[in-house]
Structure formats: structure tokens, C-alpha cells
């Protein structure tokens, strides 16, 4: 059972409109401490708007955002202080082009948190070493590749020692090599227990890092749950079976199997058996066929993809 202590951010009835366009239509979400939640959905569905509302870069039209025990919608809340606790990484890096990498990383801790130069630079260099860019400390953003810039954007946010990291489409502007570099860093952050909210349309990234997913469509959360749970709900890993010389009696026997959810496609003669334990399901199918003196034409397993799930949810 989730307790209030486990919940890092509690979103209630979040709405956001731009004029007459209603982008978010009442989002409810709980983001647990140490969890990676990935927000996915079609372009224009409200993913980025949701993230920008979490730290009030966009002012919600209605709803509540409870973070660190405080309602960020309360006019008395010091939103600038809370923004320091939420690191944010954008699609297009947002580095200061006229500053060195080291200066990009230390300006906020020194100005906002009043840290000394030596302390701020010491932390920055340690973070640069962690992402393999210590030798680029005195370089300028224009001298870096896209993947390097995004790695710098991530460690710049970490220099503020945030409690939560928000990533808004962090890999969509990168080539495959840059994407791999950034996702590796997010995986490392996950392993430290960092609370992460990631908005993306690149579903292979989601499958690598997500604990929990929320699929936004038309401004609402159309589906949500643990990654494994959502995949299981929409098919998970199934055993596909085509039987040699299928008769009505054997068909009914297979449809009555009590160890899996069974579907039959009359067009191609394929049974789909979905169960939590695919290996056990396969063993029991082999036994059932033997007991009925039947043989398979083919038997294999298939795992539903997140892309297939997304298509089913958003239509």
C-alpha cells in the first residue's frame, strides 16, 4: 500500500488551457519517491505541458500539485525555492552559449544557493567526471556534440541537488549515439534512487528505464500503471499455437484451458494463450496436446510491445 510518505508529488485535478484550447483536462497522478515514471502519448496530447506544470513553468488553470508537503498552487508558496528542488532537462539543452561548461554548471548554485566558488566547482567537476566530460570543463557549448550538450544539461541540473528530475523529450533531438549516452545516464540516476519524470515519444527509451507509465491522450491519462502491469494487461507475453488437424472437440478443449486466458483467431487458426508464467503455460499445452493425441503445426511466444499498447489506448 502506498503511503503519503512514499508519494513525492501528488497531482489532483490538474487542468491547463491556452485560451479556448483545453490541453490538460483533469490529471490525477501520484509520483512515488525513487520511481521513474514515463509520460507518453501522441504529439500534442499534453505531455510537455504536464511536466512544465509540475514546477510551475506553466501556470495550471486549475488543480493542485502537492510537493514536499506544500501545495505549489498556493499563492503563499515560494515557488522559486521549490523549483530548485526539481531539476529540469529540456529537449534543446538550454545551455548559455557565452559561458564555459563549468560556468554553466556553477552559476545557479552560486547565485541561488549562495555556495562558494570552490564548493560549486568541486561538485561540478565530480559530476563531469561521472559523465566522462571532465576534459570539456573549459569548452563552450558550440564545441560540443548534441549528446555531450544534453549530458551537460543533466549534470547542470544535478548541481542543484534536486529531489526530483524532470526530463522533457531529452533524446528526441539527438542521433542514436547521443540518445544512448543520455539514456545510460538516466539509467544510472535510476539506480541511485532518484525520482524521475520523463516525457518522451521514443518508446524504446521507456522500455529501458520506466517503473511506471502514464499514457496521456486528449488531455487525460487514458492508461497508467507499472510498465510490466500495463504490458500484461494488453497481452504481455503469449504462447501462439496452431494445431495440426484441428477438430471441434480439440478446439473446445483448448478454449477451456484453465491455466491461461485463451483467444482464438478463426481466420488463421491461431490460439493465443496469455499467462503470468509463459514457460509453465507452454509445458501444460504440450501435455494437453499429448493427452488428446494432437500435434502442433507451430508453437512460439510473442511479447506485446509498448508501441502496440499505445496504439490500442489512443486509437
Secondary structure as UniProt FT lines:
FT   TURN            4..6
FT   STRAND          7..18
FT   TURN            19..20
FT   STRAND          21..32
FT   TURN            33..34
FT   STRAND          36..40
FT   TURN            43..44
FT   HELIX           47..54
FT   TURN            55..56
FT   STRAND          62..67
FT   TURN            68..69
FT   STRAND          70..71
FT   TURN            72..73
FT   TURN            75..76
FT   HELIX           79..83
FT   TURN            84..85
FT   STRAND          86..89
FT   TURN            91..92
FT   TURN            97..98
FT   HELIX           101..112
FT   HELIX           117..130
FT   TURN            131..132
FT   HELIX           134..136
FT   TURN            137..138
FT   HELIX           141..143
FT   HELIX           146..158
FT   TURN            159..160
FT   STRAND          164..168
FT   TURN            170..173
FT   HELIX           176..191
FT   TURN            192..193
FT   STRAND          195..199
FT   HELIX           203..209
FT   STRAND          212..217
FT   TURN            218..219
FT   STRAND          220..226
FT   HELIX           227..233
FT   TURN            234..235
FT   STRAND          237..243
FT   TURN            244..245
FT   HELIX           248..255
FT   STRAND          261..265
FT   TURN            266..269
FT   STRAND          270..274
FT   HELIX           278..291
FT   TURN            292..293
FT   STRAND          296..303
FT   HELIX           306..314
//
